[in-house]
């Protein structure tokens, strides 16, 4: 069993970069496909506690743009963000990399190297 789990969608460029990077650096990992496996509310809550919902919620993607008008006049809260990410898992920034010690949101080679290399 790997000590690293990469969460995302297989056809995402950031996911592909992350997987390629892990393979190149011989980092064993498991891949969690949001589209096939979904995401648990408890997992999202845990991530929000660790990095904040503002980091996790992807407001740059097309899914956000489709629902943004609905939330234009509302104050976004963690509860609303988690509900949105549960309903539209493509609104979760990618990748989310879960290690034994921390989670990392987004692809950054320097951060990955520091967190994953022994």
GROMACS elastic network, one bead per residue, 0.5 to 0.9 nm:
[ bonds ]
;  ai    aj funct       b0    kb
    1     4     6  0.88204   500
    1    28     6  0.83322   500
    1    29     6  0.80527   500
    1    30     6  0.79548   500
    2     5     6  0.72733   500
    2    27     6  0.85285   500
    2    28     6  0.54068   500
    2    30     6  0.61745   500
    3    28     6  0.73454   500
    3    29     6  0.66616   500
    3    30     6  0.81942   500
    3    98     6  0.81478   500
    3    99     6  0.58672   500
    3   100     6  0.60787   500
    4    27     6  0.80697   500
    4    28     6  0.68505   500
    4    30     6  0.63448   500
    4    31     6  0.86645   500
    4    97     6  0.68280   500
    4    98     6  0.56117   500
    4   100     6  0.71539   500
    4   116     6  0.82998   500
    5    28     6  0.89055   500
    5    29     6  0.54320   500
    5    31     6  0.57198   500
    5    32     6  0.68168   500
    5    96     6  0.81839   500
    5    97     6  0.57083   500
    5    98     6  0.51048   500
    5    99     6  0.66826   500
    6    15     6  0.79727   500
    6    18     6  0.81812   500
    6    19     6  0.80432   500
    6    29     6  0.68723   500
    6    30     6  0.62200   500
    6    32     6  0.60265   500
    6    33     6  0.85068   500
    6    94     6  0.89524   500
    6    95     6  0.64906   500
    6    96     6  0.59337   500
    6    98     6  0.64443   500
    6    99     6  0.89298   500
    7    15     6  0.81850   500
    7    30     6  0.86002   500
    7    31     6  0.60335   500
    7    33     6  0.61733   500
    7    34     6  0.68961   500
    7    94     6  0.72040   500
    7    95     6  0.57534   500
    7    96     6  0.51126   500
    7    97     6  0.62305   500
    7    98     6  0.79010   500
    8    11     6  0.88904   500
    8    12     6  0.75703   500
    8    14     6  0.88768   500
    8    15     6  0.64129   500
    8    31     6  0.76781   500
    8    32     6  0.63732   500
    8    33     6  0.53954   500
    8    34     6  0.56570   500
    8    35     6  0.81845   500
    8    89     6  0.87594   500
    8    90     6  0.81279   500
    8    92     6  0.81799   500
    8    93     6  0.82482   500
    8    94     6  0.57235   500
    8    95     6  0.54946   500
    8    96     6  0.68856   500
    9    12     6  0.56444   500
    9    15     6  0.68909   500
    9    32     6  0.81176   500
    9    33     6  0.53994   500
    9    34     6  0.59492   500
    9    35     6  0.65373   500
    9    36     6  0.89423   500
    9    90     6  0.77872   500
    9    94     6  0.79667   500
    9    95     6  0.83933   500
   10    13     6  0.83106   500
   10    15     6  0.64581   500
   10    16     6  0.70338   500
   10    31     6  0.88164   500
   10    33     6  0.67971   500
   10    34     6  0.89054   500
   10    35     6  0.88225   500
   11    14     6  0.88220   500
   11    15     6  0.74021   500
   11    16     6  0.72005   500
   12    15     6  0.52370   500
   12    16     6  0.63099   500
   12    17     6  0.87706   500
   12    94     6  0.79620   500
   12    95     6  0.87921   500
   13    16     6  0.50179   500
   13    17     6  0.61835   500
   13    18     6  0.85914   500
   14    17     6  0.50993   500
   14    18     6  0.61501   500
   14    19     6  0.86287   500
   14    94     6  0.64922   500
   14    95     6  0.64418   500
   14   106     6  0.75596   500
   14   107     6  0.63020   500
   15    18     6  0.50323   500
   15    19     6  0.60918   500
   15    20     6  0.84541   500
   15    94     6  0.66893   500
   15    95     6  0.56841   500
   15   106     6  0.89733   500
   15   107     6  0.79715   500
   16    19     6  0.51914   500
   16    20     6  0.60192   500
   16    21     6  0.84353   500
   17    20     6  0.51239   500
   17    21     6  0.59820   500
   17    22     6  0.85855   500
   17   107     6  0.75732   500
   18    21     6  0.50221   500
   18    22     6  0.61511   500
   18    23     6  0.85751   500
   18    95     6  0.74780   500
   18   106     6  0.89303   500
   18   107     6  0.63014   500
   18   108     6  0.86563   500
   18   109     6  0.85207   500
   18   112     6  0.89491   500
   19    22     6  0.51099   500
   19    23     6  0.61143   500
   19    24     6  0.85110   500
   19    29     6  0.84919   500
   19    31     6  0.87085   500
   20    23     6  0.51220   500
   20    24     6  0.60418   500
   20    25     6  0.85904   500
   21    24     6  0.50859   500
   21    25     6  0.61803   500
   21    26     6  0.84592   500
   21    27     6  0.83651   500
   21   109     6  0.79632   500
   22    25     6  0.51404   500
   22    26     6  0.58726   500
   22    28     6  0.71340   500
   22    29     6  0.76525   500
   22   112     6  0.89228   500
   22   116     6  0.88892   500
   23    27     6  0.59841   500
   23    28     6  0.75062   500
   23    29     6  0.88220   500
   24    27     6  0.77591   500
   25   113     6  0.88628   500
   25   117     6  0.81293   500
   27   116     6  0.73855   500
   27   117     6  0.78439   500
   32    35     6  0.89421   500
   32    36     6  0.83506   500
   32    37     6  0.68606   500
   32    38     6  0.84551   500
   32    39     6  0.88442   500
   33    36     6  0.55168   500
   33    37     6  0.56669   500
   33    38     6  0.71096   500
   33    39     6  0.88479   500
   34    37     6  0.52152   500
   34    39     6  0.61839   500
   34    89     6  0.63927   500
   34    90     6  0.77728   500
   35    38     6  0.57570   500
   35    39     6  0.89019   500
   35    89     6  0.75381   500
   35    90     6  0.83025   500
   38    86     6  0.79767   500
   38    89     6  0.71772   500
   39    42     6  0.86227   500
   39    43     6  0.69945   500
   39    44     6  0.74585   500
   39    85     6  0.86362   500
   39    86     6  0.67276   500
   39    89     6  0.73400   500
   40    43     6  0.52297   500
   40    44     6  0.65639   500
   40    45     6  0.87804   500
   40    86     6  0.75345   500
   41    44     6  0.51434   500
   41    45     6  0.61586   500
   41    46     6  0.85923   500
   41    82     6  0.72756   500
   41    83     6  0.83273   500
   41    85     6  0.89671   500
   41    86     6  0.68300   500
   42    45     6  0.50627   500
   42    46     6  0.61281   500
   42    47     6  0.86244   500
   43    46     6  0.51141   500
   43    47     6  0.62177   500
   43    48     6  0.86015   500
   44    47     6  0.50689   500
   44    48     6  0.60788   500
   44    49     6  0.86068   500
   44    53     6  0.85079   500
   44    56     6  0.87022   500
   44    82     6  0.65655   500
   44    85     6  0.81296   500
   44    86     6  0.82381   500
   45    48     6  0.50350   500
   45    49     6  0.62425   500
   45    50     6  0.87203   500
   45    53     6  0.84978   500
   45    78     6  0.86221   500
   45    79     6  0.89675   500
   45    82     6  0.72761   500
   46    49     6  0.51249   500
   46    50     6  0.63882   500
   46    51     6  0.88309   500
   47    50     6  0.50195   500
   47    51     6  0.60292   500
   47    52     6  0.70356   500
   47    53     6  0.77386   500
   47    56     6  0.79269   500
   47   103     6  0.73393   500
   48    51     6  0.53574   500
   48    54     6  0.81838   500
   48    55     6  0.81653   500
   48    56     6  0.72710   500
   48    78     6  0.76983   500
   48    82     6  0.84998   500
   49    52     6  0.57939   500
   49    53     6  0.79479   500
   50   102     6  0.79758   500
   50   103     6  0.75338   500
   51    54     6  0.80969   500
   51    55     6  0.63856   500
   51    56     6  0.75850   500
   51   103     6  0.78628   500
   51   104     6  0.84462   500
   51   105     6  0.83068   500
   52    55     6  0.56203   500
   52    56     6  0.68173   500
   52    78     6  0.81294   500
   53    56     6  0.50168   500
   53    57     6  0.59697   500
   53    77     6  0.82507   500
   53    78     6  0.57797   500
   53    79     6  0.89942   500
   53    81     6  0.66346   500
   53    82     6  0.75349   500
   54    57     6  0.55859   500
   54    58     6  0.82154   500
   54    78     6  0.81010   500
   54    81     6  0.82706   500
   55    58     6  0.76634   500
   55    92     6  0.89943   500
   55    93     6  0.76451   500
   55   105     6  0.74004   500
   56    81     6  0.87588   500
   56    85     6  0.87465   500
   56    91     6  0.81147   500
   56    92     6  0.55007   500
   56    93     6  0.53211   500
   56    94     6  0.84025   500
   56    96     6  0.83830   500
   56   105     6  0.71017   500
   57    64     6  0.88594   500
   57    81     6  0.66903   500
   57    82     6  0.83686   500
   57    84     6  0.86013   500
   57    85     6  0.71471   500
   57    91     6  0.58109   500
   57    92     6  0.51862   500
   57    93     6  0.59896   500
   58    61     6  0.62085   500
   58    63     6  0.87110   500
   58    64     6  0.70501   500
   58    90     6  0.81072   500
   58    92     6  0.55307   500
   58    94     6  0.83916   500
   59    62     6  0.83708   500
   59    63     6  0.82624   500
   59    64     6  0.53509   500
   59    65     6  0.74151   500
   59    68     6  0.83316   500
   59    91     6  0.72473   500
   59    93     6  0.86478   500
   60    63     6  0.84564   500
   60    64     6  0.67221   500
   60    65     6  0.74673   500
   60    91     6  0.87781   500
   61    64     6  0.55537   500
   61    65     6  0.65733   500
   61    90     6  0.81550   500
   61    91     6  0.70577   500
   61    93     6  0.89202   500
   62    66     6  0.63347   500
   62    90     6  0.89764   500
   62    91     6  0.86638   500
   63    66     6  0.52025   500
   63    67     6  0.67608   500
   63    68     6  0.85688   500
   63    88     6  0.74074   500
   63    90     6  0.68473   500
   63    91     6  0.63326   500
   64    67     6  0.53376   500
   64    68     6  0.55626   500
   64    88     6  0.88677   500
   64    90     6  0.88148   500
   64    91     6  0.64797   500
   65    68     6  0.51392   500
   65    69     6  0.76894   500
   66    69     6  0.74953   500
   66    70     6  0.87046   500
   67    70     6  0.55218   500
   67    71     6  0.71226   500
   68    71     6  0.53270   500
   68    72     6  0.60986   500
   69    72     6  0.50193   500
   69    73     6  0.80856   500
   70    73     6  0.76604   500
   70    74     6  0.81433   500
   71    74     6  0.50854   500
   71    75     6  0.75436   500
   71    76     6  0.73832   500
   72    75     6  0.81121   500
   72    76     6  0.89927   500
   76    79     6  0.82515   500
   76    80     6  0.62653   500
   76    81     6  0.67996   500
   77    80     6  0.52605   500
   77    81     6  0.60913   500
   77    82     6  0.85891   500
   78    82     6  0.60309   500
   78    83     6  0.84991   500
   79    82     6  0.52893   500
   79    83     6  0.62528   500
   79    84     6  0.87132   500
   80    83     6  0.50520   500
   80    84     6  0.61754   500
   80    85     6  0.86424   500
   81    84     6  0.51014   500
   81    85     6  0.61567   500
   81    86     6  0.85781   500
   82    85     6  0.50595   500
   82    86     6  0.60604   500
   82    87     6  0.85664   500
   83    86     6  0.51608   500
   83    87     6  0.62324   500
   83    88     6  0.84872   500
   84    87     6  0.51295   500
   84    88     6  0.57854   500
   84    89     6  0.77600   500
   84    91     6  0.74313   500
   85    90     6  0.72994   500
   85    91     6  0.55246   500
   85    92     6  0.59341   500
   86    89     6  0.56512   500
   86    91     6  0.87343   500
   86    92     6  0.88952   500
   87    90     6  0.89699   500
   87    91     6  0.88853   500
   88    91     6  0.57273   500
   88    92     6  0.80130   500
   89    92     6  0.56248   500
   90    93     6  0.75277   500
   90    94     6  0.84734   500
   91    94     6  0.87910   500
   92    95     6  0.83534   500
   92    96     6  0.82529   500
   93    96     6  0.69762   500
   93   105     6  0.68411   500
   93   106     6  0.67639   500
   94    97     6  0.85720   500
   94   105     6  0.65832   500
   94   106     6  0.54705   500
   94   107     6  0.76427   500
   95   104     6  0.79085   500
   95   105     6  0.58703   500
   95   106     6  0.50431   500
   95   107     6  0.64590   500
   96   103     6  0.67296   500
   96   104     6  0.57049   500
   96   106     6  0.63276   500
   96   107     6  0.85301   500
   97   102     6  0.82893   500
   97   103     6  0.54241   500
   97   104     6  0.50003   500
   97   105     6  0.63880   500
   97   106     6  0.80025   500
   97   107     6  0.89010   500
   97   112     6  0.89126   500
   98   101     6  0.80312   500
   98   102     6  0.61726   500
   98   104     6  0.65234   500
   98   105     6  0.88314   500
   99   102     6  0.53078   500
   99   103     6  0.59618   500
   99   104     6  0.81163   500
   99   115     6  0.80428   500
   99   116     6  0.77945   500
  100   103     6  0.83374   500
  101   115     6  0.83331   500
  102   115     6  0.81700   500
  104   107     6  0.81587   500
  104   108     6  0.89228   500
  104   111     6  0.79592   500
  104   112     6  0.78168   500
  104   115     6  0.85905   500
  105   108     6  0.87339   500
  107   111     6  0.81905   500
  107   112     6  0.76014   500
  108   111     6  0.54229   500
  108   112     6  0.61023   500
  108   113     6  0.85304   500
  109   112     6  0.50437   500
  109   113     6  0.59050   500
  109   114     6  0.85388   500
  110   113     6  0.50966   500
  110   114     6  0.62106   500
  110   115     6  0.85932   500
  111   114     6  0.52334   500
  111   115     6  0.61166   500
  111   116     6  0.84328   500
  112   115     6  0.50914   500
  112   116     6  0.56653   500
  112   117     6  0.77447   500
  113   116     6  0.54237   500
  113   117     6  0.53913   500
  113   118     6  0.88625   500
  114   117     6  0.60951   500
  114   118     6  0.83881   500
  115   118     6  0.82750   500
